[in-house]
């Protein structure tokens, strides 16, 4: 079984906390981990890092890599442009 986390949104509803360059999924809203990291944490009891896939916009690739170095880059599903997925 595989898990997919959708992390491509621009985070405009939480402005000014989140911005286009750093949307809400990359912000530390609770504690010292981002909401993206917390989503992965919730999956870890049932999934290995190699079974977790991240769907995001091309422009957020570096943010995902910084926050989730354990996720293989081959597990990134990249949107070349925003498609509201």
Secondary structure, 3 states (H helix, E strand, C coil): CCEEEECCCCCHHHCCCCECCECHHHCCCECCECHHHHHHHHHCCCCCHHHEEEEEEHHHHHHHHHHCCCCCHHHEEEECCCCCC
